[in-house]
Amino acid sequence: MFNSLVRDTPIALKGEKYVIDKNLLSANRVTVCQPESGIEVSLSYDELSHYFAKGELVFERQALDVMEKNGYDLSESKMLLLSDERKKDILRKKGYVNAISNPDGSVIKGIDNQLEKIAEHAKKEDPFSESKGVPSLSSVRRWHARIRASKDNVLSLDRRPRTRSKTNPENIEKNHQDELTRELFNLVTEKHYWKQNKVPVTHIPVLMTLEKADKERYRGCSVPSLSTMYRWLSTHSAFDKKVKHEGWLAAKRAFPSGVPVVEATYLMEAVELDHTQLDINVIDEDTKEVLGRPWLTVFLDKKSRMVVGLFLSMSTPSARSVVKAYRNMVLSKDYVKHLKGVNIESEWPCMGMPDQVITDNGRDLHASEVQRVMGHLGEIVYLPKGSPQLKGRVERFFRSLNEGLFHSKRGTTFSNYSKCGDYKSKKEAIYTLSQVNVMIHKWVVDVYHTRVHKALGESPLTCWQGNKLSQKIIRLPNSITEIDELLWIIKQRTIQKDGISIEGLKYNSKELMGIMREKGLAFQVDVFVDEEDLRLVRVVVPGTTNTIDVPCTYTTYIEKVKNLKSHQEVRKSALSKRRQEEKLSEQILLRAQKDLQDMERKAKSSKRKTSGTRKKKAAAGDSEKLTGTQPIGISKRNRGKIKPVIESKKLSDIKKVEAV
């Protein structure tokens, strides 16, 4: 019933006038706003039904017309909107119609009988018969016909507005004067009202009078009332008003999708999603080689500015990073109390599924895999291209994170090349990915969430706790496996005698063999593969949506190499070393995996030996630069041309910063 309500529909709630601000169909929730005070109230469909049943919720005619088109009988509700005089008039007409009607709704036979019934009703039941007179038989018959045609809708007896005849010469002249009045009004508003420094509406009548005196064409026009002027101005769209009063850029910010930007009214109503590459280089935990700058995916609550979900990875943004961050958002954040190497003091109370996800039109978010994942996350709002300011909350968070945390750490890249200067960020990198992840959690929970936010006037954590009562029931998925399965890739495989083969690995089970006996050999099935755990796959049972778990038969090998990326490296090495007549087996994979481990072990040991020598050489080079001495090995001819290099102030400042 309430899903038919549209924006700006007027209603009356407990005697107070409101308008519909927005109708969230996915959340079964309506936000109403008082036009004068701007007070907003968020109500569920169940609450609206409760108030409607008690008579405390009354819909204006515009809303009832829309709902009636959708098949709802709302004649009694529309009666409540009419004045007492019109209600009494409708009930009076209904009484005369009932007087000449049979129980089945038809008119009683005989004109004399009908006249007798009308006179009897006027004498006994109609208190207005003396003042308004007794209606004629033709009028009562006309009322009866309206009732039958409208299927007993009493509103059909309401007085119909009279329209001005277009053929009457007097009306033609009045219509012409009305057109000139409207033309004069448009002329004055274009000159004085539709400007950035507009005049008040109350000044328009004076300006229209002055314009009439200057131009003979408009001297016969009458100045309309203020209520008429407001009604004419309301015909312009809110977007056009914004363009004329504040300019195109302000209108684009306020109306990114053609409708006004609506602020969130409760927690987890809308969250902003975005990725960024952090301004710091990280190194490998074992080899200490520089891996580059990591990517951070963040979900930020629009109402409280709280970070509700995040995920850090060295991979570029993809469906996996979106799902991982979404999984972090849905689940409890108690794990932060157990992070190694850091003591997080504040709480992180955010969890649950949002009603709406707001994101940009980046290529990474329009990939086929991401589209499949985003379709399961709920209502997705894609902002116009080239408009990052429309999700400025999460963009501002990324800037605060980089400036407040990473720009003071060793290995930072700063925000641009000019700020970095001659600082060698890759050479100075000392933090691993896990250390950066811990630093982000510490800064978000204990710093960002607890300090005062300028736009809110309070900290995000305080805002979250203060609006906790307005949050509806926390929505959670049926099971966490629903989210995990979004990460699985889909492949098609044929069933053989030894099961199915994926990337050279064999999978088999009794249930799979049962499908082969039923459907036949070489039957194709859909297989879900988890790239992070290859110990088992899920096969879709033909003709159903159910799946069966099929384990890998290479049990010894799969325990050592669990993810797909590591297995592909081992498989590539095994295929290059095996004999042509040999088939890829578990033993060959185990040998290749052992060889790769030995090679990695040797590379790490050689890396440790050379790292000490490089550090000594680097230290010696720095001392030469600082003292201004000439390096050994340069000829006397060129030695005077080389000037001493002084270490930059920025480099010296960052070297003093202690590592977390």
C-alpha positions in Angstrom: 0.0 0.0 0.0 2.7 2.5 1.0 5.1 1.7 -1.8 3.0 4.0 -4.0 3.9 7.1 -2.1 6.1 9.5 -4.0 8.3 12.4 -2.9 6.6 15.7 -1.8 3.3 13.9 -1.2 1.4 15.8 1.6 0.1 13.9 4.6 -1.2 14.7 8.1 0.3 12.8 11.0 -1.2 13.3 14.5 -2.6 16.6 13.4 0.7 17.9 12.0 1.3 18.5 8.3 4.2 16.6 6.7 5.4 15.8 3.2 7.0 12.5 2.0 10.8 13.1 1.8 11.8 9.7 0.5 10.4 6.2 0.3 13.0 3.4 0.7 11.3 0.4 -1.0 14.2 -1.9 -0.1 14.0 -1.0 3.6 10.2 -0.7 3.8 10.6 2.7 5.3 9.4 6.2 4.7 11.0 9.5 5.8 8.6 12.4 6.3 9.5 16.1 6.8 7.7 19.1 8.2 7.9 21.9 5.5 8.0 24.7 7.9 10.3 23.5 10.7 12.3 21.0 8.6 11.9 18.2 11.3 12.4 14.8 9.8 10.8 11.5 11.0 11.6 8.0 9.8 8.8 5.5 9.9 8.5 1.9 8.9 5.5 0.6 6.9 4.3 -1.2 10.0 4.2 2.1 11.9 2.4 3.8 9.1 -0.2 1.0 9.1 -0.6 1.4 12.9 -1.2 5.1 12.7 -3.5 4.7 9.6 -5.7 2.2 11.5 -6.0 4.5 14.5 -6.9 7.4 12.3 -3.8 9.4 13.2 -2.5 9.3 9.7 -4.5 11.1 7.0 -3.4 11.3 3.4 -4.0 14.4 1.2 -5.9 13.9 -2.0 -2.7 13.7 -4.1 -1.5 10.7 -2.3 -4.9 9.0 -2.2 -5.3 9.4 -6.0 -2.0 7.6 -6.6 -2.9 4.8 -4.2 -6.4 4.5 -5.6 -4.9 4.0 -9.1 -3.1 1.0 -7.6 -6.3 -0.7 -6.6 -6.9 0.6 -3.0 -10.4 1.6 -2.0 -9.8 4.9 -0.1 -13.1 6.7 -0.4 -13.5 6.9 3.4 -10.0 8.3 3.8 -10.7 10.9 1.2 -13.8 11.9 3.0 -11.7 12.9 5.9 -9.9 15.6 3.8 -13.1 17.4 2.9 -14.5 20.3 4.9 -17.5 19.8 7.2 -19.8 21.6 4.8 -18.9 19.4 1.9 -19.2 16.2 4.0 -22.7 17.2 5.1 -23.6 17.9 1.4 -22.4 14.5 0.3 -24.2 12.7 3.1 -27.4 14.7 2.3 -27.3 13.6 -1.3 -26.5 10.0 -0.3 -29.6 10.0 1.9 -31.9 11.0 -1.0 -30.2 8.3 -3.2 -30.9 5.6 -0.6 -34.5 6.8 -0.3 -35.3 5.9 -4.0 -33.1 2.8 -4.1 -34.0 -0.9 -3.6 -31.8 -3.1 -1.4 -30.0 -4.3 -4.6 -29.2 -0.7 -5.5 -31.7 -0.3 -8.4 -34.2 2.6 -8.5 -37.7 1.8 -7.2 -40.4 1.6 -9.9 -42.9 4.4 -10.5 -42.3 8.1 -10.6 -45.0 8.7 -8.0 -43.3 6.3 -5.6 -40.0 8.0 -6.1 -41.5 11.5 -5.5 -43.3 10.2 -2.4 -40.0 8.8 -1.0 -38.2 12.0 -1.7 -40.9 14.1 0.1 -40.9 11.7 3.0 -37.1 11.8 3.4 -37.1 15.6 3.1 -39.7 15.9 5.9 -38.1 13.4 8.3 -34.4 13.0 7.6 -33.2 16.2 5.8 -32.6 19.1 8.3 -31.6 21.4 5.4 -34.8 21.0 3.3 -36.1 24.4 4.4 -32.9 26.3 3.8 -31.7 24.5 0.6 -35.1 23.2 -0.6 -36.1 19.7 -1.7 -34.1 18.5 -4.7 -35.9 17.6 -7.9 -36.4 14.0 -9.0 -34.0 14.5 -12.0 -31.2 15.7 -9.5 -31.7 12.6 -7.3 -31.8 10.3 -10.3 -28.5 11.9 -11.5 -26.9 11.4 -8.1 -28.0 7.8 -8.2 -26.5 7.3 -11.6 -23.1 8.7 -10.3 -23.2 6.3 -7.4 -23.8 3.3 -9.6 -21.2 4.3 -12.2 -18.5 4.8 -9.5 -19.3 1.5 -7.7 -20.8 3.1 -4.6 -18.1 5.7 -4.2 -19.7 8.5 -2.2 -17.0 11.0 -3.4 -18.8 11.0 -6.8 -21.5 13.1 -5.1 -19.0 15.9 -4.2 -19.6 19.3 -5.9 -17.8 19.5 -9.2 -15.7 22.7 -9.9 -17.2 24.9 -12.5 -15.0 25.7 -15.5 -15.0 29.0 -17.3 -16.7 28.8 -20.7 -14.4 29.6 -23.5 -17.1 30.7 -25.9 -18.5 33.5 -23.7 -17.1 36.9 -24.9 -16.6 38.1 -21.4 -14.6 35.0 -20.5 -12.5 35.4 -23.6 -11.5 38.8 -22.4 -10.8 37.5 -18.9 -8.6 34.7 -20.3 -6.6 37.3 -22.3 -6.1 39.4 -19.2 -4.9 36.3 -17.3 -2.4 35.5 -20.0 -1.0 39.1 -19.9 -0.8 38.9 -16.1 1.2 35.7 -16.3 3.4 37.2 -19.0 4.1 40.3 -16.8 4.8 38.0 -13.8 7.4 36.0 -15.8 9.0 39.2 -17.1 9.4 40.6 -13.6 10.7 37.4 -12.1 13.3 36.9 -14.9 14.6 40.4 -14.2 14.6 40.4 -10.4 13.8 37.0 -8.9 15.7 34.4 -10.9 19.1 35.9 -10.0 21.8 34.9 -7.5 21.0 38.0 -5.5 17.2 37.6 -5.8 14.6 39.9 -4.4 12.0 38.5 -1.9 8.6 37.3 -3.4 6.9 40.0 -1.3 8.6 42.7 -3.5 7.3 41.3 -6.8 3.8 43.0 -6.6 5.5 46.4 -6.3 7.8 45.6 -9.2 4.8 44.4 -11.3 3.0 47.7 -10.6 6.1 49.7 -11.7 6.4 47.6 -14.9 2.7 48.2 -15.7 3.2 51.9 -15.4 6.1 51.8 -17.9 4.5 49.6 -20.5 1.1 50.2 -22.0 0.6 46.6 -22.9 0.2 45.5 -19.3 -1.8 48.5 -18.0 -5.1 46.5 -17.9 -3.5 43.6 -15.9 -4.3 42.9 -12.3 -1.6 42.0 -9.8 -2.1 38.5 -8.5 -2.1 37.6 -4.8 1.0 36.3 -3.1 -0.5 32.8 -2.8 -0.9 32.8 -6.6 2.7 33.9 -7.1 4.0 31.1 -4.8 1.9 28.6 -6.7 3.3 29.8 -10.1 6.9 29.7 -8.7 6.3 26.1 -7.4 5.8 24.9 -11.0 9.6 25.3 -11.6 11.7 22.3 -10.8 14.0 22.4 -7.8 17.0 21.8 -10.2 16.1 24.9 -12.3 15.7 27.0 -9.1 19.1 25.9 -8.0 20.7 26.7 -11.3 19.2 30.2 -11.5 19.9 31.1 -7.9 23.3 29.5 -7.2 24.7 28.5 -10.5 25.3 25.3 -12.5 28.0 23.8 -10.2 25.9 24.1 -7.1 23.0 22.5 -8.8 25.2 19.6 -10.0 26.4 19.0 -6.5 22.9 19.2 -5.0 21.2 17.1 -7.8 23.8 14.6 -9.1 21.1 12.2 -10.4 18.4 14.7 -11.2 16.9 14.5 -7.7 18.0 16.4 -4.6 20.9 15.0 -2.5 19.2 13.5 0.6 21.1 13.3 3.8 21.0 10.1 5.7 18.5 10.0 8.5 19.6 6.9 10.4 22.7 4.7 10.7 23.6 2.3 7.9 21.0 3.9 5.7 23.7 4.7 3.1 27.4 3.9 3.0 30.0 5.3 0.6 32.4 2.8 -1.1 35.8 3.7 -2.6 39.4 2.5 -3.1 42.7 4.4 -2.8 46.4 3.6 -3.1 48.1 4.6 0.1 51.0 7.0 0.3 53.5 4.5 1.6 55.7 1.7 0.3 55.7 -1.7 2.0 58.3 -4.5 1.9 58.1 -8.3 1.9 58.4 -9.9 5.3 61.0 -12.4 4.3 63.1 -11.0 1.4 62.7 -7.3 2.6 62.2 -6.3 -1.1 59.9 -3.3 -1.8 56.5 -4.5 -3.0 55.0 -1.1 -3.8 52.0 0.9 -2.4 49.1 -1.1 -1.0 45.4 -0.6 -1.9 42.7 0.2 0.7 39.0 -0.5 0.2 36.7 1.4 2.6 32.9 1.5 3.4 32.1 4.8 5.2 28.7 5.4 6.9 27.1 8.6 5.5 25.3 9.5 8.7 28.0 9.2 11.3 31.3 9.2 9.2 32.2 6.0 10.9 34.4 3.5 9.0 32.1 0.4 8.9 34.3 -1.9 6.8 37.8 -2.0 5.3 40.2 -4.3 3.5 44.0 -3.8 2.7 45.7 -5.7 -0.1 48.6 -5.4 -2.6 46.2 -6.3 -5.5 44.4 -3.6 -7.5 40.7 -3.1 -6.7 38.6 -6.0 -7.8 35.5 -8.0 -6.8 37.6 -9.8 -4.1 38.5 -6.6 -2.4 34.9 -5.3 -2.5 33.6 -8.5 -1.0 36.4 -8.7 1.7 35.6 -5.2 2.8 31.8 -5.9 2.7 32.5 -9.0 4.9 34.4 -6.9 7.3 31.5 -4.5 7.5 28.8 -7.1 8.1 30.7 -8.9 11.0 31.6 -7.8 14.5 34.8 -5.9 15.0 35.9 -7.6 18.2 39.0 -9.0 16.5 40.7 -5.5 16.8 41.2 -6.2 20.6 43.4 -9.2 19.7 45.7 -7.6 17.0 49.3 -8.4 17.7 51.7 -5.6 18.6 49.2 -2.9 19.3 46.7 -2.0 22.1 43.5 -0.6 20.8 41.5 1.1 23.6 38.3 2.4 21.9 35.4 0.2 20.7 34.3 -0.3 17.1 30.6 -1.0 17.3 29.7 -1.0 13.6 28.3 -4.1 12.0 25.4 -5.1 9.7 24.2 -4.7 6.1 23.5 -1.2 4.7 20.3 -0.2 2.9 22.2 1.6 0.1 25.8 1.5 -1.3 27.0 4.7 -3.0 30.0 4.4 -5.3 31.5 6.0 -8.4 31.7 4.9 -12.1 35.3 3.6 -12.0 36.2 0.8 -14.4 37.1 -1.5 -11.5 33.5 -1.2 -10.2 32.0 -2.0 -13.6 33.9 -5.2 -14.3 31.8 -8.3 -14.9 32.9 -10.0 -11.7 32.3 -6.9 -9.6 28.9 -6.4 -11.2 27.9 -9.9 -10.2 29.1 -9.3 -6.6 27.5 -5.8 -6.3 24.2 -7.2 -7.4 24.1 -9.2 -4.1 25.0 -6.3 -1.8 21.7 -4.5 -2.1 20.7 -1.2 -3.7 23.7 0.3 -5.5 23.8 4.0 -6.5 26.4 4.9 -9.2 27.3 8.5 -9.2 27.9 10.5 -12.4 31.3 10.3 -14.0 33.9 12.8 -13.0 32.1 13.8 -9.8 34.2 12.6 -6.9 32.9 15.4 -4.7 29.5 13.7 -4.5 31.1 11.1 -2.3 33.3 13.6 -0.6 33.1 12.0 2.9 35.1 8.9 2.0 37.5 11.0 -0.2 38.1 13.3 2.8 38.8 10.3 5.0 41.5 9.0 2.6 43.2 12.4 2.7 43.0 12.5 6.5 44.4 9.0 6.7 47.4 9.7 4.5 48.2 13.1 6.0 47.6 12.1 9.6 49.3 8.7 9.6 51.6 7.9 6.6 53.2 11.2 5.7 55.2 11.1 8.9 56.4 7.4 8.4 59.5 6.1 6.7 58.8 5.0 3.2 56.0 7.6 2.5 55.5 8.8 -1.0 53.6 11.9 0.1 50.6 13.1 -2.0 52.5 14.2 -5.1 56.0 14.3 -6.7 56.7 17.9 -5.7 56.2 17.3 -2.0 58.3 14.1 -2.1 61.3 16.0 -3.6 64.5 14.1 -3.5 63.3 11.7 -0.7 63.9 8.1 -1.7 60.8 6.5 -0.4 61.5 3.0 -1.7 65.0 2.9 -0.1 63.5 4.2 3.2 60.6 1.6 3.3 60.7 -0.5 6.5 57.0 -1.5 7.1 55.4 -4.8 6.0 51.8 -5.1 4.8 50.7 -6.6 8.1 52.3 -3.8 10.1 50.6 -1.2 7.9 47.3 -3.0 8.4 47.7 -2.8 12.2 48.6 0.9 12.0 45.5 1.6 10.0 43.2 -0.2 12.5 44.9 1.7 15.4 44.5 5.1 13.7 40.9 4.5 12.6 39.6 3.2 15.9 41.6 5.3 18.5 42.2 8.5 16.5 39.7 9.1 13.7 36.6 7.7 15.4 37.3 9.6 18.7 38.3 13.1 17.6 35.8 15.8 16.8 34.6 15.9 13.2 34.1 19.5 11.9 31.0 18.7 9.9 29.3 16.8 12.8 30.5 19.0 15.7 31.3 15.8 17.6 33.3 12.6 17.1 32.0 9.9 14.7 31.8 7.5 17.6 29.7 9.9 19.7 27.4 10.5 16.7 27.1 6.7 16.2 26.2 6.1 19.8 23.8 9.0 19.9 21.9 7.8 16.8 21.9 4.2 17.9 18.2 4.4 18.9 17.2 5.6 15.5 18.9 2.7 13.8 16.5 0.0 12.8 17.1 -3.7 13.4 20.6 -4.7 12.3 20.3 -6.6 9.0 22.6 -9.6 8.6 22.9 -12.2 5.9 21.4 -15.6 6.3 24.9 -17.1 6.7 28.4 -15.8 6.2 29.0 -18.4 3.6 26.6 -16.4 1.3 29.2 -13.7 1.2 32.2 -16.0 1.0 30.7 -17.8 -2.0 30.7 -14.5 -3.9 34.5 -14.8 -4.0 34.3 -18.2 -5.7 34.9 -18.4 -9.5 32.6 -20.4 -11.7 34.0 -23.1 -14.1 32.4 -25.7 -16.3 33.9 -29.2 -16.2 33.0 -32.7 -17.6 32.8 -35.6 -15.3 35.3 -38.4 -16.1 35.8 -41.8 -14.5 38.3 -40.3 -12.0 36.1 -37.3 -11.2 36.8 -33.7 -12.5 40.0 -31.9 -13.1 40.8 -28.3 -12.2 44.2 -26.8 -12.9 45.7 -30.3 -12.9 44.1 -31.3 -9.6 41.7 -34.2 -9.3 38.4 -34.0 -7.3 36.1 -36.9 -6.7 33.4 -38.1 -4.3 30.6 -40.7 -4.1 27.9 -38.0 -4.8 29.8 -36.9 -7.9 30.0 -40.5 -9.2 26.2 -40.7 -8.5 25.7 -37.8 -10.9 27.9 -39.5 -13.5 25.9 -42.7 -13.3 22.6 -40.8 -13.6 23.6 -38.4 -16.4 26.3 -40.4 -18.1 30.1 -40.0 -18.7 31.4 -36.6 -20.0 28.4 -34.8 -18.6 29.1 -31.0 -18.0 28.6 -29.5 -14.5 29.1 -26.1 -13.0 31.8 -25.9 -10.4 32.5 -23.2 -7.8 36.2 -22.8 -7.0 37.6 -20.9 -4.0 41.0 -19.3 -5.1 42.1 -19.1 -1.5 41.4 -22.8 -0.6 41.6 -25.5 -3.1 41.0 -28.4 -0.7 37.4 -28.8 -2.0 35.1 -27.4 -4.7 31.4 -27.2 -4.9 29.5 -28.9 -7.8 26.0 -27.8 -8.7 23.5 -30.7 -8.8 22.0 -30.7 -12.3 18.4 -29.3 -12.4 18.6 -27.7 -8.9 20.4 -24.9 -7.1 21.9 -27.2 -4.5 25.6 -28.0 -4.4 27.7 -30.8 -3.1 31.3 -30.6 -1.7 33.9 -32.5 -3.6 37.3 -32.9 -2.0 40.7 -32.9 -3.7 42.2 -36.4 -4.0 45.8 -35.0 -3.8 45.5 -34.7 0.0 49.2 -34.5 0.8 50.0 -31.9 -1.8 47.0 -29.7 -1.2 47.8 -29.3 2.4 51.1 -27.7 1.5 49.8 -25.6 -1.4 46.3 -24.3 -0.5 45.7 -21.3 -2.8 45.4 -21.1 -6.5 48.3 -18.7 -7.1 50.8 -20.9 -5.4 49.6 -24.0 -7.1 49.9 -22.3 -10.6 53.5 -21.6 -9.9 54.2 -25.2 -8.8 52.3 -26.6 -11.8 54.2 -24.4 -14.2 57.5 -25.6 -12.8 56.4 -29.2 -12.8 55.3 -29.1 -16.4 58.6 -27.6 -17.5 60.6 -30.4 -15.7 58.6 -33.5 -16.3 59.2 -35.9 -19.2 56.9 -35.8 -22.2 55.5 -39.3 -21.6 54.8 -38.6 -17.9 51.3 -37.5 -16.8 51.0 -34.8 -14.2 50.5 -36.6 -10.8 50.7 -35.8 -7.1 54.3 -37.0 -6.8 55.5 -34.7 -9.7 53.7 -31.8 -8.0 55.3 -32.5 -4.7 58.8 -32.7 -6.2 58.3 -29.3 -8.0 56.9 -27.8 -4.8 60.0 -28.9 -2.8 62.4 -27.6 -5.5 60.7 -24.2 -5.4 61.0 -24.1 -1.6 64.7 -24.8 -1.9 65.2 -22.1 -4.4 63.3 -19.6 -2.2 65.4 -20.6 0.8 68.7 -20.0 -1.1 67.4 -16.6 -2.4 66.6 -15.5 1.1 69.9 -16.4 2.5 71.8 -14.6 -0.3 69.5 -11.6 0.3 70.5 -11.4 3.9 74.2 -11.6 3.1 74.1 -8.8 0.5 71.8 -6.5 2.6 74.5 -5.9 5.2 77.0 -4.9 2.6 74.6 -2.6 0.9 73.8 -0.9 4.2 77.5 -0.3 4.9 78.0 1.2 1.5 75.0 3.4 1.8 76.1 4.6 5.2 79.5 5.4 3.8 78.0 7.3 0.9 75.8 9.3 3.2 78.8 10.3 5.4 80.7 11.4 2.3 77.8 13.6 1.2 77.4 15.1 4.6 81.1 15.9 5.1 81.6 17.1 1.6 84.6 14.7 0.9 85.3 13.6 -2.6 84.6 9.9 -3.4 87.6 7.6 -4.2 88.1 6.6 -7.8 87.3 10.0 -9.5 90.1 11.5 -11.6 91.8 14.7 -10.6 90.5 16.3 -13.7 86.8 16.0 -12.7 87.2 16.0 -8.9 86.9 19.8 -8.6 83.7 19.9 -10.6 81.8 17.7 -8.2 80.2 19.7 -5.5 79.3 18.3 -2.0 75.7 17.2 -1.8 73.8 18.1 1.4 71.1 15.8 2.6 67.7 17.4 2.3 65.9 18.6 5.4 62.9 16.5 4.6 65.0 13.3 4.5 66.6 14.1 7.9 63.2 14.8 9.4 61.7 11.6 8.3 64.7 9.6 9.5 64.1 10.9 13.0 60.5 9.5 13.0 60.3 6.3 15.1 58.8 3.2 13.5 55.5 2.0 15.0 
